[in-house]
Amino acid sequence: MTYYYNKEDLSWNDAPVRGGTVMHKSVIWEGDHDVRSAFFRMPKNMLIPEHDHPGWVQVMVLEGEMEIKAKATGSIRISEGGCYFVEPGDVHSELALKDTLLLVTQAEDRPAFKS
């Protein structure tokens, strides 16, 4: 089955993330195929402190601009239309430099959803 998502039809919920930060999230896919995908909204100056992931993560910046700091690469800015790929275990932090809309697709890392 194919699923379709128009921007105006997305359903948004609060999503707590690392460091007590709360983002807004609209889930696209989770639970099958060992992958999950969601849109996230980050207001300007929202910081997700240093963290890593047990699996890969790909982030597409649809609107706005992000600053990603990683131990291996230093500080990098990614603006709308750009993306970044985080390998498992890479320590990084993320800061929204503007109000930002992201599409995040990643390897499923929650045991309850693993197939």
N, CA, C and O atoms as a printed pandas DataFrame, in Angstrom:
     atom_number atom_name residue_name chain_id  residue_number  x_coord  y_coord  z_coord
0              1         N          MET        A               1    0.840   -1.173    0.000
1              2        CA          MET        A               1    0.000    0.000    0.000
2              3         C          MET        A               1    0.888    1.240    0.000
3              4         O          MET        A               1    1.940    1.259    0.640
4              5         N          THR        A               2    0.470    2.251   -0.704
5              6        CA          THR        A               2    1.176    3.521   -0.753
6              7         C          THR        A               2    0.443    4.522    0.138
7              8         O          THR        A               2   -0.787    4.561    0.162
8              9         N          TYR        A               3    1.211    5.332    0.871
9             10        CA          TYR        A               3    0.650    6.338    1.762
10            11         C          TYR        A               3    1.010    7.719    1.218
11            12         O          TYR        A               3    2.105    7.916    0.692
12            13         N          TYR        A               4    0.086    8.675    1.345
13            14        CA          TYR        A               4    0.286   10.020    0.818
14            15         C          TYR        A               4    0.092   11.037    1.943
15            16         O          TYR        A               4   -0.806   10.892    2.773
16            17         N          TYR        A               5    0.943   12.068    1.963
17            18        CA          TYR        A               5    0.890   13.070    3.016
18            19         C          TYR        A               5    0.996   14.466    2.414
19            20         O          TYR        A               5    2.055   14.843    1.914
20            21         N          ASN        A               6   -0.078   15.231    2.456
21            22        CA          ASN        A               6   -0.021   16.639    2.115
22            23         C          ASN        A               6    0.312   17.412    3.389
23            24         O          ASN        A               6   -0.135   17.052    4.478
24            25         N          LYS        A               7    1.085   18.455    3.247
25            26        CA          LYS        A               7    1.546   19.228    4.398
26            27         C          LYS        A               7    0.396   19.657    5.309
27            28         O          LYS        A               7    0.510   19.576    6.532
28            29         N          GLU        A               8   -0.701   20.109    4.721
29            30        CA          GLU        A               8   -1.818   20.607    5.518
30            31         C          GLU        A               8   -2.587   19.489    6.236
31            32         O          GLU        A               8   -3.393   19.772    7.123
32            33         N          ASP        A               9   -2.350   18.241    5.870
33            34        CA          ASP        A               9   -3.060   17.118    6.483
34            35         C          ASP        A               9   -2.271   16.425    7.594
35            36         O          ASP        A               9   -2.772   15.477    8.198
36            37         N          LEU        A              10   -1.055   16.875    7.873
37            38        CA          LEU        A              10   -0.234   16.208    8.878
38            39         C          LEU        A              10   -0.823   16.383   10.272
39            40         O          LEU        A              10   -1.386   17.430   10.590
40            41         N          SER        A              11   -0.691   15.361   11.093
41            42        CA          SER        A              11   -1.159   15.382   12.475
42            43         C          SER        A              11    0.054   15.539   13.391
43            44         O          SER        A              11    0.945   14.690   13.383
44            45         N          TRP        A              12    0.098   16.610   14.177
45            46        CA          TRP        A              12    1.275   16.940   14.986
46            47         C          TRP        A              12    1.044   16.606   16.458
47            48         O          TRP        A              12   -0.041   16.820   16.998
48            49         N          ASN        A              13    2.099   16.072   17.099
49            50        CA          ASN        A              13    2.085   15.748   18.518
50            51         C          ASN        A              13    3.389   16.198   19.152
51            52         O          ASN        A              13    4.398   16.344   18.463
52            53         N          ASP        A              14    3.374   16.418   20.464
53            54        CA          ASP        A              14    4.609   16.711   21.189
54            55         C          ASP        A              14    5.464   15.454   21.235
55            56         O          ASP        A              14    4.955   14.345   21.400
56            57         N          ALA        A              15    6.766   15.644   21.086
57            58        CA          ALA        A              15    7.705   14.526   21.107
58            59         C          ALA        A              15    8.899   14.899   21.973
59            60         O          ALA        A              15    9.756   15.667   21.536
60            61         N          PRO        A              16    8.974   14.369   23.199
61            62        CA          PRO        A              16   10.145   14.652   24.030
62            63         C          PRO        A              16   11.387   14.028   23.413
63            64         O          PRO        A              16   11.357   12.888   22.951
64            65         N          VAL        A              17   12.469   14.778   23.410
65            66        CA          VAL        A              17   13.756   14.267   22.911
66            67         C          VAL        A              17   14.807   14.491   23.995
67            68         O          VAL        A              17   14.490   14.966   25.085
68            69         N          ARG        A              18   16.029   14.155   23.697
69            70        CA          ARG        A              18   17.111   14.230   24.673
70            71         C          ARG        A              18   17.214   15.597   25.336
71            72         O          ARG        A              18   16.950   16.629   24.718
72            73         N          GLY        A              19   17.601   15.581   26.600
73            74        CA          GLY        A              19   17.833   16.823   27.318
74            75         C          GLY        A              19   16.570   17.550   27.737
75            76         O          GLY        A              19   16.627   18.729   28.089
76            77         N          GLY        A              20   15.413   16.862   27.707
77            78        CA          GLY        A              20   14.171   17.492   28.124
78            79         C          GLY        A              20   13.540   18.388   27.080
79            80         O          GLY        A              20   12.528   19.031   27.358
80            81         N          THR        A              21   14.113   18.449   25.880
81            82        CA          THR        A              21   13.566   19.256   24.792
82            83         C          THR        A              21   12.299   18.598   24.258
83            84         O          THR        A              21   12.218   17.373   24.173
84            85         N          VAL        A              22   11.316   19.411   23.900
85            86        CA          VAL        A              22   10.090   18.892   23.292
86            87         C          VAL        A              22    9.969   19.482   21.892
87            88         O          VAL        A              22    9.930   20.700   21.714
88            89         N          MET        A              23    9.912   18.596   20.905
89            90        CA          MET        A              23    9.718   19.002   19.519
90            91         C          MET        A              23    8.286   18.649   19.128
91            92         O          MET        A              23    7.572   17.999   19.891
92            93         N          HIS        A              24    7.870   19.078   17.943
93            94        CA          HIS        A              24    6.586   18.677   17.391
94            95         C          HIS        A              24    6.874   17.673   16.283
95            96         O          HIS        A              24    7.757   17.883   15.451
96            97         N          LYS        A              25    6.116   16.577   16.284
97            98        CA          LYS        A              25    6.403   15.455   15.394
98            99         C          LYS        A              25    5.131   15.004   14.703
99           100         O          LYS        A              25    4.056   14.975   15.302
100          101         N          SER        A              26    5.270   14.650   13.423
101          102        CA          SER        A              26    4.192   14.042   12.667
102          103         C          SER        A              26    4.740   12.759   12.044
103          104         O          SER        A              26    5.544   12.803   11.113
104          105         N          VAL        A              27    4.299   11.631   12.563
105          106        CA          VAL        A              27    4.824   10.323   12.128
106          107         C          VAL        A              27    4.310    9.993   10.734
107          108         O          VAL        A              27    3.130   10.157   10.425
108          109         N          ILE        A              28    5.231    9.524    9.909
109          110        CA          ILE        A              28    4.890    9.038    8.575
110          111         C          ILE        A              28    4.843    7.517    8.578
111          112         O          ILE        A              28    3.904    6.904    8.071
112          113         N          TRP        A              29    5.884    6.924    9.163
113          114        CA          TRP        A              29    5.992    5.464    9.132
114          115         C          TRP        A              29    6.755    4.979   10.341
115          116         O          TRP        A              29    7.763    5.573   10.723
116          117         N          GLU        A              30    6.280    3.894   10.955
117          118        CA          GLU        A              30    7.036    3.212   11.991
118          119         C          GLU        A              30    6.450    1.830   12.193
119          120         O          GLU        A              30    5.268    1.593   11.943
120          121         N          GLY        A              31    7.292    0.930   12.646
121          122        CA          GLY        A              31    6.807   -0.379   13.033
122          123         C          GLY        A              31    7.092   -1.512   12.072
123          124         O          GLY        A              31    7.119   -2.667   12.496
124          125         N          ASP        A              32    7.302   -1.239   10.815
125          126        CA          ASP        A              32    7.611   -2.291    9.849
126          127         C          ASP        A              32    8.862   -1.915    9.073
127          128         O          ASP        A              32    9.225   -0.741    8.998
128          129         N          HIS        A              33    9.508   -2.897    8.508
129          130        CA          HIS        A              33   10.661   -2.712    7.637
130          131         C          HIS        A              33   11.896   -2.168    8.367
131          132         O          HIS        A              33   12.838   -1.705    7.724
132          133         N          ASP        A              34   11.896   -2.224    9.709
133          134        CA          ASP        A              34   13.034   -1.768   10.524
134          135         C          ASP        A              34   13.429   -0.322   10.235
135          136         O          ASP        A              34   14.608    0.026   10.289
136          137         N          VAL        A              35   12.441    0.518    9.928
137          138        CA          VAL        A              35   12.696    1.929    9.657
138          139         C          VAL        A              35   11.547    2.755   10.233
139          140         O          VAL        A              35   10.415    2.282   10.339
140          141         N          ARG        A              36   11.856    3.980   10.597
141          142        CA          ARG        A              36   10.813    4.919   10.990
142          143         C          ARG        A              36   11.101    6.265   10.354
143          144         O          ARG        A              36   12.251    6.602   10.070
144          145         N          SER        A              37   10.046    7.026   10.134
145          146        CA          SER        A              37   10.188    8.303    9.447
146          147         C          SER        A              37    9.135    9.263    9.979
147          148         O          SER        A              37    7.983    8.884   10.195
148          149         N          ALA        A              38    9.544   10.518   10.190
149          150        CA          ALA        A              38    8.613   11.522   10.709
150          151         C          ALA        A              38    9.100   12.913   10.341
151          152         O          ALA        A              38   10.291   13.142   10.129
152          153         N          PHE        A              39    8.146   13.838   10.269
153          154        CA          PHE        A              39    8.463   15.257   10.169
154          155         C          PHE        A              39    8.648   15.780   11.588
155          156         O          PHE        A              39    7.953   15.350   12.508
156          157         N          PHE        A              40    9.585   16.707   11.764
157          158        CA          PHE        A              40    9.804   17.363   13.053
158          159         C          PHE        A              40    9.869   18.863   12.837
159          160         O          PHE        A              40   10.428   19.331   11.844
160          161         N          ARG        A              41    9.294   19.621   13.773
161          162        CA          ARG        A              41    9.411   21.077   13.789
162          163         C          ARG        A              41   10.327   21.470   14.941
163          164         O          ARG        A              41   10.157   21.013   16.071
164          165         N          MET        A              42   11.296   22.320   14.639
165          166        CA          MET        A              42   12.179   22.866   15.666
166          167         C          MET        A              42   12.115   24.387   15.583
167          168         O          MET        A              42   12.465   24.960   14.552
168          169         N          PRO        A              43   11.671   25.053   16.656
169          170        CA          PRO        A              43   11.686   26.510   16.632
170          171         C          PRO        A              43   13.114   27.041   16.693
171          172         O          PRO        A              43   14.021   26.359   17.170
172          173         N          LYS        A              44   13.300   28.245   16.214
173          174        CA          LYS        A              44   14.607   28.899   16.241
174          175         C          LYS        A              44   15.205   28.797   17.649
175          176         O          LYS        A              44   14.516   29.000   18.649
176          177         N          ASN        A              45   16.494   28.478   17.701
177          178        CA          ASN        A              45   17.300   28.358   18.925
178          179         C          ASN        A              45   17.047   27.090   19.728
179          180         O          ASN        A              45   17.630   26.933   20.800
180          181         N          MET        A              46   16.201   26.180   19.254
181          182        CA          MET        A              46   16.042   24.908   19.956
182          183         C          MET        A              46   17.317   24.098   19.782
183          184         O          MET        A              46   17.820   23.938   18.670
184          185         N          LEU        A              47   17.831   23.591   20.894
185          186        CA          LEU        A              47   19.060   22.802   20.900
186          187         C          LEU        A              47   18.762   21.384   21.356
187          188         O          LEU        A              47   18.126   21.173   22.388
188          189         N          ILE        A              48   19.224   20.420   20.585
189          190        CA          ILE        A              48   19.237   19.035   21.029
190          191         C          ILE        A              48   20.678   18.758   21.432
191          192         O          ILE        A              48   21.560   18.719   20.574
192          193         N          PRO        A              49   20.936   18.562   22.745
193          194        CA          PRO        A              49   22.311   18.417   23.223
194          195         C          PRO        A              49   23.007   17.182   22.659
195          196         O          PRO        A              49   22.381   16.334   22.024
196          197         N          GLU        A              50   24.315   17.098   22.904
197          198        CA          GLU        A              50   25.117   15.976   22.391
198          199         C          GLU        A              50   24.449   14.640   22.687
199          200         O          GLU        A              50   23.978   14.384   23.795
200          201         N          HIS        A              51   24.424   13.797   21.658
201          202        CA          HIS        A              51   23.845   12.461   21.760
202          203         C          HIS        A              51   24.351   11.622   20.593
203          204         O          HIS        A              51   25.011   12.128   19.685
204          205         N          ASP        A              52   24.037   10.356   20.632
205          206        CA          ASP        A              52   24.312    9.474   19.494
206          207         C          ASP        A              52   23.107    8.559   19.305
207          208         O          ASP        A              52   22.159    8.592   20.090
208          209         N          HIS        A              53   23.156    7.748   18.261
209          210        CA          HIS        A              53   22.068    6.826   17.942
210          211         C          HIS        A              53   22.655    5.431   17.733
211          212         O          HIS        A              53   23.767    5.301   17.223
212          213         N          PRO        A              54   21.918    4.387   18.122
213          214        CA          PRO        A              54   22.413    3.028   17.899
214          215         C          PRO        A              54   22.358    2.599   16.429
215          216         O          PRO        A              54   23.047    1.660   16.030
216          217         N          GLY        A              55   21.542    3.284   15.627
217          218        CA          GLY        A              55   21.434    2.997   14.201
218          219         C          GLY        A              55   21.632    4.274   13.399
219          220         O          GLY        A              55   21.835    5.345   13.971
220          221         N          TRP        A              56   21.573    4.165   12.087
221          222        CA          TRP        A              56   21.772    5.325   11.210
222          223         C          TRP        A              56   20.561    6.265   11.275
223          224         O          TRP        A              56   19.444    5.851   11.585
224          225         N          VAL        A              57   20.822    7.546   10.973
225          226        CA          VAL        A              57   19.770    8.560   10.912
226          227         C          VAL        A              57   20.059    9.481    9.723
227          228         O          VAL        A              57   21.187    9.942    9.551
228          229         N          GLN        A              58   19.045    9.743    8.913
229          230        CA          GLN        A              58   19.165   10.699    7.819
230          231         C          GLN        A              58   18.187   11.836    8.067
231          232         O          GLN        A              58   17.007   11.597    8.323
232          233         N          VAL        A              59   18.673   13.078    7.992
233          234        CA          VAL        A              59   17.856   14.257    8.261
234          235         C          VAL        A              59   17.857   15.157    7.031
235          236         O          VAL        A              59   18.917   15.568    6.558
236          237         N          MET        A              60   16.671   15.462    6.516
237          238        CA          MET        A              60   16.506   16.381    5.393
238          239         C          MET        A              60   15.914   17.670    5.944
239          240         O          MET        A              60   14.875   17.649    6.604
240          241         N          VAL        A              61   16.572   18.790    5.673
241          242        CA          VAL        A              61   16.084   20.097    6.110
242          243         C          VAL        A              61   15.153   20.623    5.009
243          244         O          VAL        A              61   15.609   21.017    3.936
244          245         N          LEU        A              62   13.855   20.624    5.288
245          246        CA          LEU        A              62   12.870   21.057    4.300
246          247         C          LEU        A              62   12.667   22.570    4.316
247          248         O          LEU        A              62   12.484   23.194    3.270
248          249         N          GLU        A              63   12.703   23.147    5.508
249          250        CA          GLU        A              63   12.597   24.600    5.688
250          251         C          GLU        A              63   13.530   24.987    6.822
251          252         O          GLU        A              63   13.713   24.213    7.762
252          253         N          GLY        A              64   14.119   26.163    6.749
253          254        CA          GLY        A              64   14.947   26.662    7.843
254          255         C          GLY        A              64   16.423   26.340    7.680
255          256         O          GLY        A              64   16.915   26.143    6.569
256          257         N          GLU        A              65   17.120   26.291    8.812
257          258        CA          GLU        A              65   18.565   26.053    8.803
258          259         C          GLU        A              65   18.991   25.451   10.136
259          260         O          GLU        A              65   18.500   25.840   11.196
260          261         N          MET        A              66   19.908   24.501   10.063
261          262        CA          MET        A              66   20.418   23.789   11.238
262          263         C          MET        A              66   21.929   23.961   11.345
263          264         O          MET        A              66   22.621   24.137   10.343
264          265         N          GLU        A              67   22.426   23.908   12.574
265          266        CA          GLU        A              67   23.864   23.787   12.818
266          267         C          GLU        A              67   24.066   22.463   13.538
267          268         O          GLU        A              67   23.482   22.216   14.594
268          269         N          ILE        A              68   24.902   21.618   12.952
269          270        CA          ILE        A              68   25.206   20.317   13.527
270          271         C          ILE        A              68   26.662   20.349   13.970
271          272         O          ILE        A              68   27.553   20.693   13.194
272          273         N          LYS        A              69   26.890   19.988   15.227
273          274        CA          LYS        A              69   28.255   19.894   15.743
274          275         C          LYS        A              69   28.537   18.437   16.020
275          276         O          LYS        A              69   27.803   17.769   16.750
276          277         N          ALA        A              70   29.617   17.953   15.423
277          278        CA          ALA        A              70   30.022   16.561   15.617
278          279         C          ALA        A              70   31.504   16.527   15.955
279          280         O          ALA        A              70   32.281   17.357   15.484
280          281         N          LYS        A              71   31.881   15.566   16.768
281          282        CA          LYS        A              71   33.282   15.462   17.169
282          283         C          LYS        A              71   34.193   15.268   15.958
283          284         O          LYS        A              71   35.296   15.813   15.911
284          285         N          ALA        A              72   33.736   14.503   14.996
285          286        CA          ALA        A              72   34.573   14.176   13.838
286          287         C          ALA        A              72   34.671   15.313   12.825
287          288         O          ALA        A              72   35.699   15.455   12.163
288          289         N          THR        A              73   33.611   16.133   12.689
289          290        CA          THR        A              73   33.584   17.122   11.606
290          291         C          THR        A              73   33.517   18.569   12.069
291          292         O          THR        A              73   33.615   19.475   11.241
292          293         N          GLY        A              74   33.352   18.815   13.358
293          294        CA          GLY        A              74   33.208   20.190   13.839
294          295         C          GLY        A              74   31.805   20.696   13.595
295          296         O          GLY        A              74   30.849   19.923   13.637
296          297         N          SER        A              75   31.669   21.995   13.337
297          298        CA          SER        A              75   30.374   22.639   13.168
298          299         C          SER        A              75   30.058   22.817   11.680
299          300         O          SER        A              75   30.862   23.365   10.925
300          301         N          ILE        A              76   28.890   22.351   11.276
301          302        CA          ILE        A              76   28.448   22.429    9.877
302          303         C          ILE        A              76   27.038   23.006    9.852
303          304         O          ILE        A              76   26.205   22.648   10.684
304          305         N          ARG        A              77   26.767   23.898    8.901
305          306        CA          ARG        A              77   25.422   24.427    8.703
306          307         C          ARG        A              77   24.779   23.726    7.507
307          308         O          ARG        A              77   25.406   23.520    6.467
308          309         N          ILE        A              78   23.507   23.368    7.691
309          310        CA          ILE        A              78   22.730   22.762    6.616
310          311         C          ILE        A              78   21.453   23.582    6.478
311          312         O          ILE        A              78   20.699   23.736    7.438
312          313         N          SER        A              79   21.216   24.109    5.276
313          314        CA          SER        A              79   20.014   24.912    5.047
314          315         C          SER        A              79   19.003   24.122    4.227
315          316         O          SER        A              79   19.277   23.007    3.784
316          317         N          GLU        A              80   17.819   24.725    4.033
317          318        CA          GLU        A              80   16.737   23.996    3.371
318          319         C          GLU        A              80   17.181   23.437    2.034
319          320         O          GLU        A              80   17.874   24.087    1.251
320          321         N          GLY        A              81   16.754   22.207    1.806
321          322        CA          GLY        A              81   17.147   21.478    0.609
322          323         C          GLY        A              81   18.361   20.598    0.833
323          324         O          GLY        A              81   18.668   19.744    0.002
324          325         N          GLY        A              82   19.059   20.796    1.951
325          326        CA          GLY        A              82   20.221   19.975    2.277
326          327         C          GLY        A              82   19.847   18.860    3.240
327          328         O          GLY        A              82   18.742   18.835    3.784
328          329         N          CYS        A              83   20.775   17.947    3.442
329          330        CA          CYS        A              83   20.527   16.863    4.374
330          331         C          CYS        A              83   21.839   16.419    5.011
331          332         O          CYS        A              83   22.922   16.791    4.559
332          333         N          TYR        A              84   21.725   15.630    6.054
333          334        CA          TYR        A              84   22.903   15.023    6.661
334          335         C          TYR        A              84   22.574   13.615    7.113
335          336         O          TYR        A              84   21.426   13.293    7.420
336          337         N          PHE        A              85   23.601   12.785    7.149
337          338        CA          PHE        A              85   23.480   11.370    7.491
338          339         C          PHE        A              85   24.388   11.107    8.681
339          340         O          PHE        A              85   25.584   11.392    8.628
340          341         N          VAL        A              86   23.828   10.566    9.750
341          342        CA          VAL        A              86   24.578   10.277   10.970
342          343         C          VAL        A              86   24.745    8.764   11.085
343          344         O          VAL        A              86   23.762    8.022   11.108
344          345         N          GLU        A              87   25.981    8.322   11.156
345          346        CA          GLU        A              87   26.242    6.894   11.317
346          347         C          GLU        A              87   26.063    6.485   12.777
347          348         O          GLU        A              87   26.185    7.325   13.668
348          349         N          PRO        A              88   25.777    5.213   13.037
349          350        CA          PRO        A              88   25.599    4.753   14.410
350          351         C          PRO        A              88   26.801    5.136   15.284
351          352         O          PRO        A              88   27.955    4.944   14.900
352          353         N          GLY        A              89   26.499    5.684   16.468
353          354        CA          GLY        A              89   27.540    6.022   17.427
354          355         C          GLY        A              89   28.180    7.379   17.263
355          356         O          GLY        A              89   28.922    7.801   18.150
356          357         N          ASP        A              90   27.930    8.098   16.158
357          358        CA          ASP        A              90   28.507    9.433   15.975
358          359         C          ASP        A              90   27.872   10.404   16.974
359          360         O          ASP        A              90   26.656   10.597   16.967
360          361         N          VAL        A              91   28.687   11.009   17.823
361          362        CA          VAL        A              91   28.204   11.967   18.810
362          363         C          VAL        A              91   28.039   13.324   18.138
363          364         O          VAL        A              91   28.954   13.810   17.472
364          365         N          HIS        A              92   26.864   13.936   18.315
365          366        CA          HIS        A              92   26.572   15.214   17.664
366          367         C          HIS        A              92   25.520   15.978   18.464
367          368         O          HIS        A              92   24.826   15.400   19.301
368          369         N          SER        A              93   25.406   17.279   18.200
369          370        CA          SER        A              93   24.322   18.106   18.727
370          371         C          SER        A              93   23.704   18.840   17.543
371          372         O          SER        A              93   24.326   18.984   16.490
372          373         N          GLU        A              94   22.469   19.302   17.733
373          374        CA          GLU        A              94   21.748   19.969   16.659
374          375         C          GLU        A              94   21.082   21.233   17.192
375          376         O          GLU        A              94   20.440   21.212   18.242
376          377         N          LEU        A              95   21.241   22.332   16.460
377          378        CA          LEU        A              95   20.676   23.618   16.838
378          379         C          LEU        A              95   19.909   24.187   15.649
379          380         O          LEU        A              95   20.443   24.271   14.543
380          381         N          ALA        A              96   18.656   24.580   15.879
381          382        CA          ALA        A              96   17.875   25.241   14.833
382          383         C          ALA        A              96   18.267   26.713   14.789
383          384         O          ALA        A              96   18.047   27.436   15.761
384          385         N          LEU        A              97   18.838   27.166   13.686
385          386        CA          LEU        A              97   19.231   28.566   13.524
386          387         C          LEU        A              97   18.045   29.431   13.096
387          388         O          LEU        A              97   18.064   30.650   13.267
388          389         N          LYS        A              98   17.027   28.800   12.546
389          390        CA          LYS        A              98   15.765   29.435   12.156
390          391         C          LYS        A              98   14.651   28.449   12.520
391          392         O          LYS        A              98   14.932   27.299   12.857
392          393         N          ASP        A              99   13.403   28.885   12.457
393          394        CA          ASP        A              99   12.320   27.914   12.566
394          395         C          ASP        A              99   12.546   26.886   11.460
395          396         O          ASP        A              99   12.738   27.250   10.300
396          397         N          THR        A             100   12.523   25.610   11.820
397          398        CA          THR        A             100   12.976   24.570   10.898
398          399         C          THR        A             100   11.994   23.413   10.831
399          400         O          THR        A             100   11.431   22.996   11.843
400          401         N          LEU        A             101   11.800   22.904    9.623
401          402        CA          LEU        A             101   11.006   21.696    9.389
402          403         C          LEU        A             101   11.942   20.632    8.843
403          404         O          LEU        A             101   12.650   20.856    7.862
404          405         N          LEU        A             102   11.937   19.464    9.493
405          406        CA          LEU        A             102   12.836   18.371    9.133
406          407         C          LEU        A             102   12.046   17.134    8.740
407          408         O          LEU        A             102   10.934   16.918    9.222
408          409         N          LEU        A             103   12.624   16.326    7.866
409          410        CA          LEU        A             103   12.152   14.970    7.606
410          411         C          LEU        A             103   13.258   14.040    8.088
411          412         O          LEU        A             103   14.361   14.038    7.541
412          413         N          VAL        A             104   12.955   13.248    9.120
413          414        CA          VAL        A             104   13.945   12.362    9.723
414          415         C          VAL        A             104   13.555   10.924    9.429
415          416         O          VAL        A             104   12.448   10.495    9.754
416          417         N          THR        A             105   14.467   10.180    8.814
417          418        CA          THR        A             105   14.278    8.768    8.536
418          419         C          THR        A             105   15.436    8.031    9.193
419          420         O          THR        A             105   16.592    8.430    9.056
420          421         N          GLN        A             106   15.121    6.952    9.908
421          422        CA          GLN        A             106   16.179    6.275   10.645
422          423         C          GLN        A             106   15.896    4.798   10.812
423          424         O          GLN        A             106   14.771    4.329   10.639
424          425         N          ALA        A             107   16.955    4.078   11.156
425          426        CA          ALA        A             107   16.815    2.670   11.493
426          427         C          ALA        A             107   15.989    2.579   12.773
427          428         O          ALA        A             107   16.219    3.334   13.717
428          429         N          GLU        A             108   15.049    1.675   12.806
429          430        CA          GLU        A             108   14.222    1.499   14.007
430          431         C          GLU        A             108   15.091    0.967   15.140
431          432         O          GLU        A             108   15.751   -0.061   14.991
432          433         N          ASP        A             109   15.090    1.673   16.283
433          434        CA          ASP        A             109   15.935    1.258   17.402
434          435         C          ASP        A             109   15.131    0.951   18.665
435          436         O          ASP        A             109   15.712    0.720   19.725
436          437         N          ARG        A             110   13.819    0.946   18.562
437          438        CA          ARG        A             110   12.979    0.661   19.731
438          439         C          ARG        A             110   12.535   -0.805   19.695
439          440         O          ARG        A             110   11.893   -1.227   18.733
440          441         N          PRO        A             111   12.867   -1.583   20.725
441          442        CA          PRO        A             111   12.574   -3.021   20.718
442          443         C          PRO        A             111   11.117   -3.352   20.426
443          444         O          PRO        A             111   10.843   -4.335   19.738
444          445         N          ALA        A             112   10.175   -2.557   20.931
445          446        CA          ALA        A             112    8.758   -2.845   20.718
446          447         C          ALA        A             112    8.355   -2.777   19.251
447          448         O          ALA        A             112    7.341   -3.358   18.862
448          449         N          PHE        A             113    9.133   -2.078   18.433
449          450        CA          PHE        A             113    8.794   -1.919   17.017
450          451         C          PHE        A             113    9.651   -2.773   16.091
451          452         O          PHE        A             113    9.406   -2.812   14.885
452          453         N          LYS        A             114   10.649   -3.453   16.636
453          454        CA          LYS        A             114   11.535   -4.267   15.787
454          455         C          LYS        A             114   10.769   -5.473   15.257
455          456         O          LYS        A             114   10.002   -6.114   15.976
456          457         N          SER        A             115   11.000   -5.762   13.979
457          458        CA          SER        A             115   10.320   -6.928   13.399
458          459         C          SER        A             115   11.169   -8.168   13.536
459          460         O          SER        A             115   10.760   -9.247   13.105
